[in-house]
């Protein structure tokens, strides 16, 4: 007979419950165990989670984020498929569960230049998350385009690849001028453009014409590569608008030195958010 750990009653317990901005839409059935009330239990971070959040390689490749989510939000079985609209609220909820409802940040006044510390109400920020409306179709002439949120895997892979290509581009700039440098620069710029288009492609669920509904990514990519610039820019701008609609709203501050009112973006990234 297996013995029960007498310390089990001292294990961590859920500190709060989170209703996802997406309400669980967009997850494969095997990726999430959504309670009937739609609220996921959020546990505080453990000491191991803290170490994970400070591991540079794990932060760079996204493993740190997925491991922390698996630990603190066990109802999410596959963090890689988390839609972008949910990721910030999940990380913010973990922050609250682990460190409390307020967070001190440093911010510099753009008017007088003085830097001051302010307390940010994280609970208020969490309550303010609103998902973008992905049910609407973008209509361009007789085309109707349906979009979907990017998964964390797509966002992370694109960011990692873009960082690597940018690093290579910086190195190329140090090469002597000549055909070899021009050739490498051209290839890397093509790669950057390919990655940027891939992100747009990953947000498209289907493209509907009067005759057909196109679901195949290879056909949609070919369309994106060959449509006119006005059509492509309309699609790209729509994806950006959807992304901004679900992002954390800027924080509002009044400088304690000169009284100037200003706003500052509130960015959530594991490398400094949990540090």
C-alpha positions as CSV (number, residue, x, y, z in Angstrom):
1,X,0.0,0.0,0.0
2,X,1.4,3.4,-1.1
3,X,1.9,5.7,1.8
4,X,0.6,9.3,1.7
5,X,3.1,12.0,2.2
6,X,2.2,13.6,5.6
7,X,3.3,17.0,4.1
8,X,0.7,16.8,1.3
9,X,-1.6,19.2,3.0
10,X,1.2,21.8,2.8
11,X,1.5,21.5,-1.0
12,X,0.6,24.6,-3.0
13,X,-3.0,25.2,-3.9
14,X,-4.8,27.3,-6.5
15,X,-4.4,31.0,-5.7
16,X,-7.0,32.2,-8.2
17,X,-9.2,31.1,-11.1
18,X,-8.9,32.4,-14.6
19,X,-11.5,32.6,-17.3
20,X,-9.6,32.7,-20.6
21,X,-10.3,35.6,-22.9
22,X,-10.9,33.0,-25.7
23,X,-13.2,31.0,-23.4
24,X,-11.2,27.9,-24.6
25,X,-12.1,28.4,-28.3
26,X,-9.3,27.3,-30.7
27,X,-7.7,24.6,-28.5
28,X,-7.6,21.0,-29.6
29,X,-9.7,18.9,-27.3
30,X,-6.6,17.1,-26.0
31,X,-4.8,20.3,-25.2
32,X,-7.0,21.6,-22.4
33,X,-9.2,20.3,-19.7
34,X,-11.7,23.1,-19.4
35,X,-13.9,23.0,-16.2
36,X,-17.7,23.3,-16.7
37,X,-17.6,26.9,-15.4
38,X,-14.7,27.8,-17.8
39,X,-12.4,28.9,-15.0
40,X,-8.9,27.4,-14.8
41,X,-7.2,27.0,-11.4
42,X,-3.9,28.9,-11.3
43,X,-1.2,27.7,-8.9
44,X,1.8,29.7,-7.6
45,X,5.2,29.1,-9.1
46,X,7.5,26.6,-7.3
47,X,11.2,27.0,-6.7
48,X,11.9,24.9,-9.8
49,X,9.7,27.2,-11.8
50,X,11.7,30.1,-10.6
51,X,15.0,28.5,-11.7
52,X,13.4,27.7,-15.1
53,X,12.4,31.4,-15.5
54,X,16.1,32.4,-15.1
55,X,17.5,29.9,-17.6
56,X,18.6,31.8,-20.7
57,X,18.5,29.0,-23.2
58,X,15.0,27.9,-22.0
59,X,13.8,31.5,-22.2
60,X,15.1,31.9,-25.8
61,X,13.5,28.7,-27.2
62,X,10.2,29.1,-25.3
63,X,10.6,26.0,-23.2
64,X,10.7,28.1,-20.0
65,X,7.2,29.5,-20.7
66,X,5.7,26.1,-21.5
67,X,7.2,24.4,-18.4
68,X,6.0,27.2,-16.1
69,X,2.5,27.0,-17.6
70,X,2.4,23.2,-17.3
71,X,3.3,23.6,-13.6
72,X,1.0,26.5,-12.7
73,X,-1.9,25.8,-15.0
74,X,-2.1,22.0,-15.1
75,X,-5.5,22.0,-16.9
76,X,-3.5,23.2,-20.0
77,X,-1.9,20.0,-21.3
78,X,-0.1,21.5,-24.3
79,X,1.0,25.1,-23.8
80,X,2.4,25.3,-27.3
81,X,-1.1,25.5,-28.8
82,X,-2.2,28.4,-26.5
83,X,-3.8,31.1,-28.7
84,X,-2.0,34.4,-28.6
85,X,-5.1,36.0,-27.2
86,X,-4.8,34.0,-24.0
87,X,-1.0,33.9,-23.4
88,X,-0.6,37.3,-21.7
89,X,-3.6,36.8,-19.4
90,X,-2.2,33.3,-18.4
91,X,1.2,34.7,-17.6
92,X,-0.3,37.6,-15.7
93,X,-2.4,35.3,-13.6
94,X,0.6,33.2,-12.8
95,X,2.4,36.4,-11.7
96,X,-0.5,37.3,-9.4
97,X,-0.7,33.8,-8.0
98,X,3.0,33.8,-7.2
99,X,3.8,37.4,-6.1
100,X,0.6,39.2,-5.3
101,X,-1.7,41.6,-7.0
102,X,0.7,44.6,-7.3
103,X,3.9,45.0,-9.1
104,X,6.4,47.9,-8.8
105,X,7.8,49.2,-12.0
106,X,10.3,52.0,-12.9
107,X,9.2,54.5,-15.6
108,X,10.8,57.7,-16.9
109,X,8.6,60.7,-17.5
110,X,8.9,61.8,-21.2
111,X,8.5,65.4,-20.2
112,X,11.0,66.0,-17.4
113,X,13.1,62.8,-17.7
114,X,12.8,61.9,-14.0
115,X,12.5,58.1,-13.2
116,X,10.1,57.1,-10.5
117,X,8.6,53.9,-9.1
118,X,4.9,53.1,-9.3
119,X,2.7,50.3,-8.2
120,X,0.7,48.6,-10.9
121,X,-2.6,46.9,-10.0
122,X,-2.2,43.5,-11.8
123,X,-5.8,42.4,-11.0
124,X,-7.2,45.4,-12.8
125,X,-5.0,44.6,-15.8
126,X,-6.1,41.0,-15.8
127,X,-9.8,42.1,-15.7
128,X,-9.2,44.3,-18.7
129,X,-8.2,41.6,-21.2
130,X,-10.7,41.4,-24.1
131,X,-10.3,39.0,-27.0
132,X,-10.3,40.2,-30.5
133,X,-13.3,39.3,-32.6
134,X,-12.1,36.5,-35.0
135,X,-15.6,35.7,-36.1
136,X,-15.7,38.6,-38.6
137,X,-14.5,38.1,-42.1
138,X,-12.3,40.5,-44.0
139,X,-13.9,41.3,-47.3
140,X,-11.7,42.4,-50.2
141,X,-13.7,42.7,-53.5
142,X,-15.3,39.2,-53.8
143,X,-12.9,37.5,-51.4
144,X,-13.8,36.7,-47.8
145,X,-11.0,35.9,-45.4
146,X,-11.4,34.2,-42.1
147,X,-8.7,34.7,-39.5
148,X,-7.6,32.7,-36.4
149,X,-5.3,33.6,-33.4
150,X,-1.7,32.6,-33.7
151,X,-0.5,29.8,-31.4
152,X,2.3,30.4,-28.9
153,X,4.4,27.9,-30.9
154,X,4.0,30.0,-34.1
155,X,4.8,33.2,-32.4
156,X,7.8,31.7,-30.5
157,X,9.3,30.0,-33.6
158,X,8.9,33.1,-35.7
159,X,10.5,35.3,-33.1
160,X,13.4,32.9,-32.7
161,X,14.1,32.6,-36.4
162,X,13.8,36.4,-36.9
163,X,16.3,36.9,-34.1
164,X,18.7,34.5,-35.8
165,X,18.4,36.1,-39.2
166,X,18.8,39.6,-37.8
167,X,22.0,38.4,-36.0
168,X,23.3,37.1,-39.3
169,X,22.4,40.3,-41.1
170,X,24.4,42.3,-38.5
171,X,27.4,40.0,-39.1
172,X,27.1,40.5,-42.8
173,X,27.4,44.3,-42.4
174,X,30.9,43.7,-41.0
175,X,32.0,41.9,-44.1
176,X,34.1,43.7,-46.8
177,X,31.9,45.2,-49.6
178,X,31.6,42.9,-52.6
179,X,29.5,40.3,-54.4
180,X,29.6,37.8,-51.5
181,X,28.3,40.4,-49.0
182,X,25.5,41.5,-51.4
183,X,24.5,37.9,-52.1
184,X,24.3,37.0,-48.4
185,X,22.4,40.2,-47.6
186,X,19.9,39.5,-50.4
187,X,19.3,35.9,-49.2
188,X,18.8,36.9,-45.6
189,X,16.4,39.7,-46.5
190,X,14.4,37.1,-48.5
191,X,14.3,34.9,-45.5
192,X,13.1,37.8,-43.3
193,X,10.3,38.5,-45.8
194,X,9.4,34.8,-45.9
195,X,9.1,34.7,-42.1
196,X,7.0,37.8,-42.0
197,X,4.6,36.4,-44.6
198,X,4.5,33.1,-42.7
199,X,3.1,34.9,-39.7
200,X,0.4,36.4,-41.8
201,X,-0.3,33.0,-43.4
202,X,-0.6,31.3,-40.0
203,X,-3.4,33.8,-39.0
204,X,-5.5,32.9,-42.0
205,X,-8.0,30.0,-41.5
206,X,-9.4,30.1,-45.0
207,X,-10.0,32.3,-48.0
208,X,-13.5,32.1,-49.6
209,X,-14.1,32.9,-53.3
210,X,-17.4,32.9,-55.1
211,X,-16.6,29.4,-56.3
212,X,-14.6,27.7,-53.4
213,X,-13.3,27.8,-49.8
214,X,-9.6,27.5,-49.8
215,X,-8.1,25.9,-46.7
216,X,-4.8,24.6,-48.0
217,X,-1.8,26.7,-46.6
218,X,0.2,26.2,-49.8
219,X,-2.5,27.8,-51.9
220,X,-3.0,30.6,-49.5
221,X,0.7,31.3,-49.4
222,X,0.9,31.4,-53.2
223,X,-2.0,33.9,-53.2
224,X,-0.2,36.1,-50.7
225,X,3.0,36.0,-52.8
226,X,1.1,36.9,-56.0
227,X,-1.7,39.3,-54.9
228,X,-1.2,43.1,-55.4
229,X,0.4,45.1,-52.7
230,X,-2.9,46.8,-51.7
231,X,-4.6,43.5,-51.0
232,X,-1.6,42.1,-49.1
233,X,-1.3,45.3,-47.0
234,X,-5.0,45.2,-46.2
235,X,-4.6,41.6,-45.0
236,X,-1.5,42.3,-43.0
237,X,-3.0,45.4,-41.4
238,X,-6.1,43.4,-40.4
239,X,-3.9,40.8,-38.6
240,X,-2.1,43.6,-36.7
241,X,-5.4,45.2,-35.7
242,X,-6.6,41.8,-34.3
243,X,-3.4,41.4,-32.4
244,X,-3.6,44.9,-30.9
245,X,-7.2,44.4,-29.9
246,X,-6.3,41.6,-27.4
247,X,-3.0,43.2,-26.1
248,X,-2.6,44.7,-22.7
249,X,-3.6,48.3,-22.8
250,X,-0.9,50.9,-22.0
251,X,-0.5,52.0,-18.4
252,X,-1.5,55.5,-17.5
253,X,0.9,57.6,-15.3
254,X,1.0,61.1,-13.8
255,X,4.6,62.2,-13.0
256,X,5.1,62.9,-9.3
257,X,7.8,65.4,-10.2
258,X,6.1,67.6,-12.9
259,X,2.5,66.4,-13.0
260,X,2.7,65.4,-16.7
261,X,0.2,62.7,-17.8
262,X,1.6,60.0,-20.0
263,X,1.2,56.3,-21.0
264,X,3.6,53.5,-21.2
265,X,3.2,50.0,-22.8
266,X,3.0,47.1,-20.4
267,X,5.0,44.2,-21.9
268,X,4.8,40.7,-20.5
269,X,7.9,38.5,-21.0
270,X,9.1,35.8,-18.7
271,X,12.8,36.9,-18.6
272,X,12.0,40.0,-16.5
273,X,8.3,39.5,-15.6
274,X,9.1,36.7,-13.1
275,X,12.6,37.7,-12.2
